[in-house]
Amino acid sequence: MIPMISNAAEARAVVQASKFPPIGNRGQGSPFASWAHGITTAEYLESANHRLLTILQIENAEGVKNAEDIARVEGVGGSTPSAYISIA
């Protein structure tokens, strides 16, 4: 869960950092994860992109205004308003 997302550009940056190619640009440092699961690296990356949930927290008025655009970003698994949203 990533806090303080205010717009679609910030959401896209989070997806880029948290998903493997072709969705994002997260690096993979070792083949051990795929080996441990008995699958190829390509299968592991595809599975990880599908299974890892990227949730964004909307915590300010700009985020509320842009909530629909944030939710439309490919790779965003969900978004949630904060219990306290600053409107200042």
C-alpha positions as CSV (number, residue, x, y, z in Angstrom):
1,M,0.0,0.0,0.0
2,I,1.5,3.3,-1.1
3,P,0.3,6.5,0.6
4,M,-0.3,10.1,-0.6
5,I,-1.2,9.4,-4.3
6,S,-2.7,12.6,-5.8
7,N,-2.9,11.9,-9.5
8,A,-2.5,9.4,-12.3
9,A,1.1,10.3,-13.0
10,E,2.1,9.4,-9.4
11,A,0.0,6.2,-9.8
12,R,1.9,5.3,-13.0
13,A,5.2,5.9,-11.3
14,V,4.2,3.4,-8.5
15,V,3.2,0.8,-11.0
16,Q,6.4,1.2,-13.0
17,A,8.4,0.7,-9.8
18,S,6.4,-2.2,-8.4
19,K,5.6,-4.4,-11.5
20,F,8.0,-6.4,-13.7
21,P,8.2,-5.9,-17.5
22,P,6.2,-5.5,-19.6
23,I,3.9,-3.6,-17.2
24,G,6.6,-1.9,-15.2
25,N,10.4,-1.7,-14.9
26,R,11.0,-3.4,-11.6
27,G,14.3,-5.4,-11.8
28,Q,14.8,-9.0,-10.9
29,G,18.1,-9.6,-9.2
30,S,18.2,-13.4,-9.1
31,P,16.6,-16.4,-10.9
32,F,16.2,-18.2,-7.5
33,A,12.5,-17.2,-7.1
34,S,11.5,-18.9,-10.3
35,W,13.7,-21.9,-9.6
36,A,12.2,-22.3,-6.2
37,H,8.7,-22.5,-7.7
38,G,9.8,-24.8,-10.6
39,I,8.9,-22.4,-13.3
40,T,10.8,-20.3,-15.9
41,T,11.7,-16.7,-15.2
42,A,9.2,-15.5,-17.7
43,E,6.5,-17.5,-16.0
44,Y,7.5,-16.1,-12.6
45,L,7.4,-12.5,-13.8
46,E,4.0,-12.9,-15.4
47,S,2.7,-14.6,-12.3
48,A,4.1,-12.0,-10.0
49,N,2.6,-9.2,-12.0
50,H,-0.8,-10.9,-11.8
51,R,-0.6,-11.8,-8.1
52,L,1.1,-8.8,-6.5
53,L,-1.5,-6.3,-5.5
54,T,-0.7,-2.6,-5.8
55,I,-3.0,-0.5,-3.6
56,L,-2.8,3.3,-3.6
57,Q,-3.9,5.5,-0.7
58,I,-5.7,8.7,-1.5
59,E,-5.2,11.2,1.3
60,N,-5.8,14.7,0.0
61,A,-8.3,16.8,-2.0
62,E,-6.3,16.5,-5.2
63,G,-6.4,12.7,-4.9
64,V,-10.1,12.7,-4.4
65,K,-10.6,14.9,-7.4
66,N,-8.4,12.6,-9.5
67,A,-9.6,9.3,-8.0
68,E,-11.2,8.0,-11.2
69,D,-8.1,8.7,-13.3
70,I,-5.9,7.1,-10.6
71,A,-8.1,4.0,-10.6
72,R,-7.8,3.7,-14.4
73,V,-4.0,3.3,-14.4
74,E,-3.1,-0.2,-15.7
75,G,-1.5,-2.2,-12.9
76,V,-3.4,-0.5,-10.0
77,G,-5.1,-3.2,-8.0
78,G,-7.1,-0.9,-5.9
79,S,-7.3,2.5,-4.2
80,T,-8.6,3.5,-0.8
81,P,-9.3,6.8,0.8
82,S,-7.4,7.5,4.0
83,A,-9.3,7.6,7.3
84,Y,-8.2,11.2,7.4
85,I,-8.2,13.2,4.2
86,S,-6.5,16.6,4.4
87,I,-8.4,19.2,2.3
88,A,-6.0,22.0,3.2
